[in-house]
């Protein structure tokens, strides 16, 4: 979706055979995957700086015993 909008803004179609990297460079936009990675790392930094007894600090290290059954959960 992101690339489609950039192509539309640039007035470029797929038939023009211009690479997505070239279009991103033209607008100075980073790939969405890089933006998501940075956001995840920024969030992880907040988690690491949190208090030792907070849920968000304990959560990533939490190990659950047992095994989850296969398939969709049954309706009760």
Residue pairs with C-beta under 8 A, 6 or more apart in sequence:
2 29
2 32
3 20
3 23
3 24
6 20
6 23
6 24
6 27
6 29
7 13
7 14
7 23
9 27
10 23
10 26
10 27
12 18
12 23
24 30
24 31
46 56
47 56
47 57
47 59
47 60
48 57
50 56
50 57
51 57
